[in-house]
Amino acid sequence: KHVKIYNNIVRNTLRESIQIANMIEDVEIYNNTLLNAGLEYAIHQTNLLQIGDNSVANVYNNILIEAPATGFAVFGKGNISFTNNYLSSNKGMFIDNRIFTDSLTQINIKQNYFREIRGNQIIKNYNEINYLTVQDNKYETDTIFFLNQSGNINNFTEQNNTLTSIPEIEFTDPSNNDYSLKSTNPIEYQNMGASGGPEYFDEIAEQISSIEPIFNTDKIKLYPNPVNEKLNVKFPIHLIGKSNVVIRNMIGKTVYN
C-alpha cells in the first residue's frame, strides 16, 4: 500500500521496465521515462510497464518508447487509470483480468497519445469483469483503436478517440543521458517524463547523500510506551518545523494521522 514510482529513467532493460503486483491501495506511477525494454525477449516480459494481478494504480505523465510487446500490460484488480501518457514504437495496450479482479471497480484510459503503434489494434481488451472507459485519446496509426475480445459487449464505453498526427517527443541530448524535454515539444508533452538531465539527478544524489539518518532510537523518542491517551514525540533539533506523524496498528491500519 501507499507506493509511488516516479521520476525514473529506465533504459535498455532485458525484461520489463516496471512491473508491479499485489499493490492494493494508493499506488501512483508517474513522470517516468521508460525506453527500450524487453531486450532478452523472455516470454511475458517484453512490455514496458505491467500492472500485475491484485494491483491498483494511477498511471500518468509517463513516456514509454520501444518494446517488442505493449507499452501497458494491464492485469490488475481494477481501480486503474491511465492519463496523459505517451506511447510510441510498441504494441499499445493489452488488458485482461486475473484471479483478484474486483468487478465493482473500473479501468479508465483517457487523454493518452499513441504514436507508431505496431499490430492490428491500439488497445486489445480481454477483460470481461471490469468496466472500461476509453475516451479522448489520440492515435496516429490508422488501424482499429479499441478491439474488445472479452465476450462482454456491455462492459465498456469508447468515445471521442481521434485518429490524428502525433508529433514525436524530443529529448534534449540523449547521447549524454539528458532526457529532459526540449522546449520545442508541444505544450501537451511538457509535464511528461522524468525531470531534468544529468545535472538534476547529480544534484538530487548529492542532497540524498548529505542527509543525516534520523530514524534511530537515540534520535527520535516516543514515550510513554505503552501509551494510553497522550504520546510524546521528541525530535532532533535540526528537524524543527512542520512534521507529519502517522501511527498505524500492528496490522498496518492507520489509527492517527
C-alpha positions, -999 to 999 in steps of 0.1 A, spaced: 0 0 0 9 37 -4 35 33 -32 48 60 -55 71 52 -85 82 84 -102 109 104 -118 129 74 -131 147 70 -164 148 33 -172 166 23 -204 177 -9 -222 163 -35 -198 164 -72 -207 129 -75 -193 102 -50 -185 110 -15 -173 85 -16 -144 62 -44 -132 41 -44 -101 18 -69 -84 -1 -72 -51 -2 -34 -46 -37 -30 -34 -41 6 -23 -29 41 -32 -4 34 -59 9 60 -83 32 56 -113 40 89 -128 66 110 -146 88 81 -156 107 78 -189 108 42 -200 129 33 -231 137 1 -250 125 -27 -228 124 -65 -232 157 -69 -250 160 -105 -238 127 -114 -255 117 -135 -225 81 -147 -227 56 -124 -210 85 -100 -201 86 -78 -232 63 -49 -222 74 -15 -209 50 -13 -179 29 -41 -164 2 -37 -138 0 -73 -124 -26 -92 -105 -43 -78 -74 -30 -43 -81 -45 -8 -85 -26 21 -100 -30 57 -111 -6 60 -141 0 94 -156 26 116 -173 48 87 -184 68 83 -216 70 48 -229 91 42 -261 102 10 -278 93 -26 -267 87 -59 -286 52 -61 -270 30 -35 -254 35 -2 -236 10 -11 -210 1 -47 -200 -29 -45 -175 -39 -74 -153 -48 -56 -122 -79 -58 -99 -94 -26 -112 -94 10 -99 -68 17 -125 -64 49 -146 -41 59 -174 -40 96 -182 -17 118 -203 9 91 -212 29 90 -244 34 56 -260 55 50 -291 71 21 -310 53 -7 -292 20 -26 -294 -1 -2 -274 -22 -17 -246 -33 -52 -236 -60 -56 -209 -71 -88 -192 -84 -99 -158 -68 -123 -133 -75 -140 -100 -82 -110 -78 -101 -88 -103 -127 -66 -85 -159 -64 -105 -170 -32 -87 -140 -12 -99 -132 4 -132 -104 9 -156 -101 44 -172 -80 52 -202 -82 89 -210 -62 116 -229 -32 94 -239 -11 97 -270 -4 66 -291 23 70 -318 37 44 -342 18 15 -326 25 -19 -341 -1 -46 -346 -37 -48 -357 -51 -26 -330 -41 1 -305 -59 -13 -274 -69 -50 -271 -93 -60 -243 -99 -94 -229 -112 -82 -195 -148 -93 -191 -151 -82 -155 -140 -45 -150 -159 -17 -167 -136 2 -191 -139 38 -201 -118 46 -231 -121 82 -243 -104 114 -255 -73 95 -266 -53 104 -297 -36 78 -320 -16 80 -352 -17 45 -367 -47 40 -390 -60 8 -375 -86 -4 -351 -83 17 -319 -102 -4 -294 -107 -42 -300 -130 -58 -275 -125 -96 -274 -138 -101 -238 -171 -116 -249 -189 -89 -228 -203 -61 -250 -217 -42 -221 -186 -35 -200 -171 -6 -218 -176 29 -231 -154 40 -261 -158 76 -273 -140 107 -287 -108 89 -296 -92 107 -325 -70 95 -354 -46 123 -360 -9 132 -365 11 130 -332 45 147 -331 74 127 -320 86 136 -285 121 151 -284 147 149 -257 174 175 -251 205 153 -255 200 116 -252 236 109 -263 247 125 -230 219 109 -209 199 142 -209 163 130 -212 147 163 -203 122 175 -229 131 201 -255 112 234 -251 101 229 -288 79 199 -278 41 205 -280 27 220 -248 8 188 -242 41 170 -236 57 195 -212 46 177 -180 56 142 -191 86 121 -183 113 124 -156 125 158 -147 158 173 -159 190 158 -172 223 145 -156 228 177 -136 194 173 -120 200 138 -109 235 146 -97 221 173 -75 194 150 -61 220 123 -54 242 149 -36 213 160 -15 204 125 -5 240 116 4 242 146 27 211 138 47 219 126 82 200 95 91 173 104 117 153 72 122 174 59 151 160 52 185 186 75 201 174 105 180 136 102 180 119 94 213 84 81 218 71 79 254 54 65 273 53 31 258 27 16 260 6 47 258 -30 53 270 -41 88 260 -11 111 255 20 102 234 51 124 235 73 126 204 108 141 208 127 151 176 163 161 170 168 199 170 175 200 132 140 188 125 123 220 138 94 228 115 63 211 102 62 173 106 37 147 97 31 119 122 12 87 112 5 60 137 -5 25 125 -15 -5 145 0 -40 142 -19 -49 111 -10 -17 93 -43 2 98 -38 40 103 -52 50 137 -39 85 138 -26 110 111 
